[in-house]
Amino acid sequence: MDFDSAYRMTINGTLVDSEAHIDVVNPATGAAFAKAPNCSVEQLDRAVAAAKAAFPGWRATPIAERQRLLAAAADLLEANAADIGRLFTREQGRPVEGAMAEVGIGVAWLRAHSVMQPPVHRVDGGDGQMIETQYVPLGVVGAISPWNFPVNLSIWKIAPALLAGNTIVLKPSPFTPLCMLKIGELLNSLFPAGVLNVITGDDGLGPLMTAHPGFAKISFTGSTATGKRVMEAASKDLKRVTLELGGNDAAIVLPDANVDEVAARIFYGAFFNSAQICIATKRLYIHEDIYDRMRDKLVEIARATKVGDGSEQGTDLGPIQNRRQFERVTELIENARASGLVLLEGSAVPEQGYFVPITLVDNPPEDSRVVREEAFGPVLPLLKFGDIDDVVARANDSEYGLAGAVWSSDIEQAKAVARRLETGTVWINSNLMLRPDVPFAGHKQSGLGVENGIEGLLEYMVPQAVYFPAA
Ligand code: NAD
């Protein structure tokens, strides 16, 4: 398959182009290098109609067969990982190794779902009555994904939606449409026509999907602001929603943490993917006893980290993915500078493209923008604390509640702190780890509903109880 051109949508088992197109920009250069279809209203209608027509047959397909096709999809993705990885770096910016890791995660998620099974509950109602509750699919799912993990977060939706017996219309971000168009083309050889549709378009396409009466559910990953708009639009006809939204994750480093051992891992948890991760460490609380040592070590790592074009050998971190986000992060750093905060910069970055130097902010006030807002870029506030109750309160003082981390040599003490954090996921002495068999759920304004695990699968289903006389 040609991964370098002919980017077409998959609608009803057919590869289709559109009349209008959107430019796809390589963030390492700032120049457009490809065009993706800009789906028309009529094409969206056709995709939804195709998914609707395919639904009864797919729903009736035995789950063992749906599982088999997901396993085959994993194999196909794995066989094409190198080509997808290269394309990924061009459109998303992340260096090739990290791009390949993302495809690997997609493969792992498909495989994990190929052995998942929704539960069946039986209750003896007495007086010769039995009740059997099964979970049944919803219908056509509209899936909307962001640009920071464009493959991974799309497959997080495709795998459970299809396993559950739904059909799907997926829309990746206009900033990163290409990999999922090609993956749609690849998987089209496996699934019956209409089961998996992939469409792309400009900023207007998402609202058209959330308003479309043909969808039974919208599964959305993106910012909290957009998530609220999705929920509002979906409320008109009570579409189900799963919303995986923003975060401003706190990591707490207790005084007994071994600075030399953990600094590099903390750095990775904050800056991998140029810090464009919903679950990245975005506020780092360091105990005052080790604050200076940890700050100096992080600055040393930042200065040794090579930021550049992800397609070049030896690059550790790539650019910011798109101009809009580049301008947002640059403005946040300028605001911190103008407020007189102390900024500690990492290595120099290329002038061309959407590059921002790694920036550590030395103990800014708790109410500064760089602490309160989700930066979603390589700027990290380092914050000093002395008292556990105080730091837990500061960590929890956020409208977000996605994930958090605690670093300590004393696991029991760290667990006690972890359980006090108001977030859906907490790591002790690690970060960024998620699994297909463990629920991932944002608390507060970080989301609604669950992805991953049986709980995530059941978000694509609805219970149906059948009462019947026992034999
Ligand atoms: P975004 O909200 O701008 O866009 C996400 C997707 O929604 C894109 O496909 C976009 O085209 C579409 N969209 C835009 N406006 C829409 C509307 N009105 N209706 C329907 N769809 C619309 O987010 P982004 O900038 O692509 O991603 C970054 C954000 O995503 C960050 O806040 C990050 O924390 C969050 N995120 C969350 C998770 C998670 O699992 N919780 C994972 C990754 C990213």
Boltz pocket constraint, residues with backbone or C-beta under 6 A from the ligand:
constraints:
  - pocket:
      binder: B
      contacts: [[A, 144], [A, 145], [A, 146], [A, 147], [A, 148], [A, 149], [A, 153], [A, 171], [A, 172], [A, 173], [A, 174], [A, 201], [A, 202], [A, 203], [A, 205], [A, 206], [A, 207], [A, 210], [A, 221], [A, 222], [A, 223], [A, 224], [A, 225], [A, 226], [A, 227], [A, 229], [A, 230], [A, 244], [A, 245], [A, 246], [A, 247], [A, 277], [A, 278], [A, 279], [A, 374], [A, 376], [A, 402], [A, 442], [A, 446], [A, 447]]
      max_distance: 6.0
